[in-house]
Amino acid sequence: MKKLPFSFARKADSALETVAALNEFNQNVKPVSLTQDAWRRLKKNKMALAGLYIVLFYILISLLAPILPIYPFERQEIQHIYLPPSFQNAGVVMIRTREAYLAKVMAQENRSEYTASEQAELDAMHIDVETNPLHKRVYILGTDILGRDMLSRIIYGGRISIGIGVLGTITALIIGIFFGAMAGYAGGRLDNFIMRFVDVMYGLPYMLVVIILMAIVGRSIFILFVAIALVSWLTIARVVRGQIMSLKNAEFVQAAQSVGAGTARIIGKHLLPNTLGIIIVYATLSLPSFIMNESFLSFLGLGVSAPLASWGSLVSDGVKGMELYPWLLIAPALAMTIFLFAMNFLGDGLRDSFDPQSKNRT
């Protein structure tokens, strides 16, 4: 048989490669992974993308809190108690607030001039403001009952709330994935035992168990984290179990078994990666739940102890003086609300992105 010239053979090979790279619609075929496909569809969801940016901003601010140009969150300045939010110096706000109070007193007493003691008090405040560099501070979000900067306390409170939510979610995922994967793959008695234990735990009042544990053991960040994560793995265990049961008889699992792969390798290398989308979605949707649980416990007085603060404890303190000092409630409540909304938007977007049924809709 006569050989083809080299140039002609090269062109033929190139043509074959081109044909192999085209599908029936004469378009280039580009392999796309599950993550790339999910990210492509997530970018089309404007609300989810905005939620992602907001969450990243919160996390960045929380991580950089020690080096940010803010005042110490535990520093008390008795002269600066209950200062309203302002971009002016604390001294100016102090004098303005005191003058407003004296104006109300003068209106009630039907007089138009300060008394000697009131005038002396104002003069002393002016001198103190001019000479004391402490009064040069600026409290953008005001101060609390002890003169502590609300902006600093909200940022550090966010560190605790977000930290508890992230650590609690990770712990719940580790425990839930382990028991759910074992129950779903092994089946039989082990599956029945684990699921009956989960059913019993589901029957217990979750928040009551956490409150009792906190009341018995004591108040600390570690105990609060353990109490919240203790019974939060039940849902993910059931979800992972269902996914593993639906995949364990698939052809790729049988192929792995035929080449002698062990149980741990099959679960870790083949089954769990195929449930990654559901796990990610559950994590993003459960993190706001952890933060809300921590905030509720802190609102009841079972959260972190002073001088530390969380969003829940700040809201609890703000409720006590909301009529006279509304910024004590509005600022932390607004910060927490924005983050929770952003997490929910992100979770919904991830759920749609990883949903196989939505691929034809976007």
KOLGUMAR-461078 format. One line per 2 residues: number of its first residue (from 1); their letters; for each residue z, y, x of C-alpha. Coordinates in Angstrom, 1 decimal. Example, Ala and Ser with C-alpha at 12.3 -4.5 7.8 and 13.67 -1.06 7.14 Angstrom:
REM KOLGUMAR-461078
1) as) 7.8:-4.5:12.3  7.1:-1.1:13.7
***
This chain:
REM KOLGUMAR-461078
1) mk) 0.0:0.0:0.0  -1.0:3.4:1.3
3) kl) 1.9:5.8:2.1  1.8:9.3:0.5
5) pf) 1.7:12.3:2.8  5.1:13.7:3.7
7) sf) 4.5:17.1:2.0  3.3:15.4:-1.2
9) ar) 6.2:13.0:-1.3  8.6:15.9:-0.8
11) ka) 7.0:17.8:-3.7  7.2:14.6:-5.9
13) ds) 11.0:14.2:-5.1  11.5:17.9:-5.9
15) al) 9.8:17.5:-9.2  11.8:14.4:-10.1
17) et) 15.0:16.3:-9.3  13.9:19.2:-11.5
19) va) 13.2:16.9:-14.3  16.5:15.2:-13.9
21) al) 18.3:18.5:-14.0  16.7:19.4:-17.4
23) ne) 17.7:18.2:-20.8  15.5:17.7:-23.8
25) fn) 15.6:21.5:-24.6  14.2:22.3:-21.1
27) qn) 17.4:23.9:-20.0  19.4:23.5:-16.8
29) vk) 22.4:21.2:-17.3  25.6:22.6:-15.7
31) pv) 28.7:20.4:-15.8  31.7:22.2:-17.3
33) sl) 35.2:21.0:-17.1  37.7:21.1:-19.9
35) tq) 39.6:24.0:-18.3  36.4:26.0:-17.7
37) da) 35.3:25.4:-21.2  38.7:26.4:-22.6
39) wr) 38.8:29.6:-20.5  35.2:30.5:-21.6
41) rl) 36.3:30.3:-25.3  39.6:32.0:-24.7
43) kk) 37.9:35.0:-23.3  36.1:35.4:-26.6
45) nk) 39.4:35.7:-28.4  40.4:39.3:-27.8
47) ma) 43.9:39.0:-29.2  44.7:36.0:-27.1
49) la) 43.3:37.7:-24.0  45.4:40.8:-24.7
51) gl) 48.4:38.5:-25.2  47.7:36.9:-21.8
53) yi) 47.6:40.3:-20.0  50.8:41.5:-21.7
55) vl) 52.7:38.3:-20.8  51.5:38.6:-17.2
57) fy) 52.6:42.2:-17.1  56.1:41.2:-18.4
59) il) 56.4:38.4:-15.9  55.3:40.7:-13.0
61) is) 57.8:43.4:-14.0  60.6:40.8:-14.2
63) ll) 59.8:39.3:-10.8  59.5:42.7:-9.1
65) ap) 62.7:44.1:-10.8  64.8:44.1:-7.6
67) il) 62.3:46.3:-5.8  61.3:48.6:-8.7
69) pi) 62.5:52.3:-8.5  65.0:51.9:-11.3
71) yp) 68.8:52.4:-11.4  71.2:49.5:-11.0
73) fe) 71.6:47.8:-14.4  75.4:47.4:-14.0
75) rq) 76.1:50.9:-12.7  78.4:52.8:-15.1
77) ei) 78.3:56.6:-15.3  80.9:57.8:-17.8
79) qh) 79.5:61.3:-17.9  76.1:60.0:-19.0
81) iy) 77.3:57.9:-22.0  75.0:57.9:-25.0
83) lp) 72.3:60.1:-23.6  69.1:59.9:-25.7
85) ps) 65.7:59.0:-24.2  64.2:61.8:-22.3
87) fq) 62.0:62.7:-19.3  64.3:65.5:-18.3
89) na) 67.2:65.3:-15.9  70.4:63.8:-17.2
91) gv) 72.3:67.1:-16.6  69.9:69.0:-18.8
93) vm) 70.1:66.4:-21.5  73.9:66.5:-21.3
95) ir) 74.1:70.2:-21.8  71.5:70.1:-24.6
97) tr) 73.4:67.3:-26.4  76.7:69.1:-26.0
99) ea) 75.3:72.4:-27.3  73.8:70.6:-30.3
101) yl) 77.2:69.1:-31.1  79.0:72.4:-30.8
103) ak) 76.3:74.0:-33.0  77.2:71.6:-35.8
105) vm) 80.9:72.3:-35.3  80.3:76.1:-35.5
107) aq) 78.2:75.6:-38.7  81.0:73.7:-40.3
109) en) 83.6:76.4:-39.3  81.3:79.2:-40.3
111) rs) 81.3:81.0:-37.0  78.4:82.1:-34.7
113) ey) 80.1:82.2:-31.3  81.7:79.7:-29.0
115) ta) 85.5:79.7:-28.5  86.9:80.5:-25.1
117) se) 87.6:76.8:-24.4  84.1:75.8:-25.5
119) qa) 82.4:78.5:-23.4  84.5:77.4:-20.4
121) el) 83.5:73.8:-21.0  79.8:74.7:-21.0
123) da) 80.2:76.9:-17.9  81.9:74.0:-16.1
125) mh) 79.1:71.7:-17.2  76.4:74.0:-15.8
127) id) 78.2:74.3:-12.5  78.6:70.5:-12.3
129) ve) 75.0:69.9:-13.2  73.8:72.3:-10.5
131) tn) 76.0:70.8:-7.7  76.2:67.1:-8.5
133) pl) 73.0:65.2:-7.5  74.0:62.4:-9.9
135) hk) 72.8:64.6:-12.8  69.3:64.6:-11.4
137) rv) 68.7:61.1:-12.8  66.1:60.6:-15.5
139) yi) 66.8:58.1:-18.3  63.5:57.4:-20.0
141) lg) 65.1:55.0:-22.6  68.5:56.7:-22.7
143) td) 71.9:55.2:-21.8  74.5:53.0:-23.5
145) il) 78.2:53.2:-24.3  79.1:53.0:-20.6
147) gr) 76.4:55.3:-19.3  74.1:52.5:-18.0
149) dm) 70.4:52.9:-17.9  68.7:51.2:-20.8
151) ls) 65.4:50.8:-19.1  67.0:48.9:-16.2
153) ri) 69.1:46.8:-18.6  66.0:45.9:-20.6
155) iy) 64.0:44.9:-17.5  66.9:42.7:-16.2
157) gg) 67.6:41.4:-19.6  64.0:40.4:-19.8
159) ri) 64.4:38.5:-16.6  67.2:36.4:-18.1
161) si) 65.5:35.9:-21.5  62.1:35.0:-20.0
163) gi) 63.7:32.9:-17.3  65.7:30.9:-19.8
165) gv) 62.6:30.4:-21.9  60.5:29.3:-19.0
167) lg) 63.1:26.9:-17.5  64.0:25.5:-20.9
169) ti) 60.3:24.9:-21.7  59.7:23.2:-18.3
171) ta) 62.8:21.0:-18.8  61.8:20.1:-22.4
173) li) 58.3:19.2:-21.2  59.5:17.0:-18.3
175) ig) 61.9:15.1:-20.6  59.6:14.9:-23.6
177) if) 56.5:13.9:-21.6  58.5:11.1:-19.8
179) fg) 59.9:9.5:-22.9  56.9:10.1:-25.0
181) am) 54.5:8.6:-22.5  56.7:5.6:-21.9
183) ag) 57.2:5.0:-25.7  53.5:5.4:-26.4
185) ya) 52.2:3.2:-23.6  54.8:0.5:-23.7
187) gg) 55.2:0.1:-27.4  57.3:-2.6:-28.9
189) rl) 61.0:-2.5:-28.6  61.1:0.3:-26.1
191) dn) 59.0:2.5:-28.4  61.1:1.6:-31.4
193) fi) 64.4:2.4:-29.5  63.2:5.7:-28.1
195) mr) 61.8:6.9:-31.4  64.9:5.9:-33.4
197) fv) 66.9:7.9:-30.9  64.6:10.9:-31.4
199) dv) 65.0:10.5:-35.2  68.8:10.5:-34.8
201) my) 68.7:13.7:-32.7  66.3:15.3:-35.2
203) gl) 68.9:14.6:-37.9  71.5:16.7:-36.1
205) py) 71.7:20.5:-36.8  70.1:21.8:-33.6
207) ml) 71.7:25.3:-33.5  75.1:23.9:-34.5
209) vv) 75.0:21.4:-31.6  74.2:24.2:-29.2
211) ii) 76.9:26.5:-30.6  79.5:23.7:-30.3
213) lm) 78.5:22.9:-26.8  78.7:26.5:-25.7
215) ai) 82.1:26.9:-27.4  83.5:23.8:-25.7
217) vg) 82.1:24.1:-22.2  82.1:27.8:-21.8
219) rs) 79.7:30.8:-21.5  77.3:30.9:-18.5
221) if) 73.6:31.1:-17.9  73.4:27.5:-16.7
223) il) 75.3:26.1:-19.7  73.2:28.2:-22.1
225) fv) 70.0:26.9:-20.4  71.3:23.2:-20.6
227) ai) 72.4:23.7:-24.3  69.0:25.0:-25.4
229) al) 67.0:22.4:-23.4  69.2:19.5:-24.4
231) vs) 67.6:18.8:-27.8  64.3:20.7:-27.4
233) wl) 62.2:17.9:-26.0  62.0:15.9:-29.2
235) ti) 58.8:17.4:-30.6  56.8:17.1:-27.4
237) ar) 58.0:13.5:-27.0  56.5:12.7:-30.4
239) vv) 53.3:14.6:-29.7  52.7:12.9:-26.3
241) rg) 53.6:9.5:-27.8  50.9:9.9:-30.5
243) qi) 48.3:11.0:-27.9  49.1:8.2:-25.5
245) ms) 48.9:5.6:-28.3  45.5:6.9:-29.4
247) lk) 44.2:6.7:-25.7  45.8:3.6:-24.3
249) na) 43.1:1.3:-25.6  40.2:3.5:-24.5
251) ef) 37.5:2.1:-22.2  38.6:4.2:-19.1
253) vq) 42.1:2.8:-19.5  40.9:-0.8:-19.7
255) aa) 38.7:-0.2:-16.6  41.8:1.1:-14.7
257) qs) 43.7:-2.0:-15.8  40.9:-4.3:-14.7
259) vg) 41.0:-3.0:-11.1  44.8:-3.5:-10.9
261) ag) 46.1:0.0:-11.6  49.8:0.0:-12.3
263) ta) 51.5:1.6:-15.4  52.7:4.7:-13.6
265) ri) 49.2:5.3:-12.2  47.5:4.8:-15.5
267) ig) 49.9:7.2:-17.3  49.9:9.8:-14.5
269) kh) 46.2:9.7:-13.5  44.4:8.8:-16.7
271) ll) 46.4:9.3:-19.8  48.5:12.5:-19.2
273) pn) 45.5:14.5:-17.9  43.8:13.9:-21.3
275) tl) 46.8:15.3:-23.1  47.1:18.4:-20.9
277) gi) 45.5:20.7:-23.5  48.1:19.8:-26.1
279) ii) 50.9:20.1:-23.6  49.8:23.6:-22.5
281) vy) 49.5:24.7:-26.1  53.0:23.4:-26.9
283) at) 54.5:25.1:-23.9  53.1:28.5:-24.9
285) ls) 54.2:28.1:-28.5  57.7:26.8:-27.7
287) lp) 58.6:29.5:-25.1  59.0:32.2:-27.8
289) sf) 61.2:29.7:-29.7  63.5:29.3:-26.6
291) im) 63.7:33.1:-26.2  64.6:33.5:-29.9
293) ne) 67.3:30.8:-29.7  68.8:32.5:-26.7
295) sf) 68.7:35.9:-28.4  70.3:34.4:-31.5
297) ls) 73.1:32.9:-29.4  73.6:36.1:-27.5
299) fl) 73.6:38.0:-30.8  76.5:35.8:-31.9
301) gl) 78.4:36.5:-28.7  77.7:33.0:-27.1
303) gv) 75.1:34.2:-24.7  75.3:35.7:-21.2
305) sa) 78.5:37.5:-20.2  78.8:41.1:-19.1
307) pl) 77.7:42.8:-16.9  74.6:40.6:-17.3
309) as) 72.5:41.2:-20.4  69.6:39.6:-22.2
311) wg) 67.4:40.9:-24.9  69.6:39.3:-27.5
313) sl) 72.8:40.8:-26.2  71.2:44.2:-26.0
315) vs) 70.1:44.0:-29.6  73.6:42.9:-30.6
317) dg) 75.1:45.9:-28.9  72.5:48.2:-30.4
319) vk) 73.2:47.0:-33.9  76.8:48.3:-33.6
321) gm) 75.7:51.9:-33.1  72.3:51.9:-34.6
323) el) 73.1:54.8:-37.1  74.2:57.3:-34.4
325) yp) 72.3:55.9:-31.4  69.1:54.2:-32.7
327) wl) 67.5:53.9:-29.2  70.1:51.3:-28.3
329) li) 68.5:49.0:-30.8  64.9:50.1:-30.9
331) ap) 64.2:49.9:-27.2  65.3:46.2:-26.6
333) al) 64.1:45.1:-30.0  60.6:46.6:-29.4
335) am) 60.4:45.1:-25.9  61.3:41.6:-27.2
337) ti) 59.0:41.9:-30.2  55.9:42.8:-28.1
339) fl) 56.5:39.9:-25.8  57.0:37.4:-28.6
341) fa) 53.9:38.6:-30.4  51.9:38.4:-27.2
343) mn) 53.1:34.8:-26.6  52.2:33.8:-30.1
345) fl) 48.7:35.3:-29.8  48.2:33.5:-26.5
347) gd) 49.5:30.2:-27.9  47.1:30.4:-30.9
349) gl) 44.2:31.3:-28.6  45.0:28.3:-26.3
351) rd) 45.3:26.0:-29.2  41.8:27.0:-30.4
353) sf) 40.4:26.9:-26.9  41.6:23.3:-26.2
355) dp) 40.7:22.1:-29.7  37.6:19.8:-29.5
357) qs) 36.8:20.5:-33.1  36.4:24.3:-32.4
359) kn) 33.6:23.8:-29.7  30.9:24.1:-32.2
361) rt) 32.4:27.2:-33.9  32.5:29.4:-30.8
***
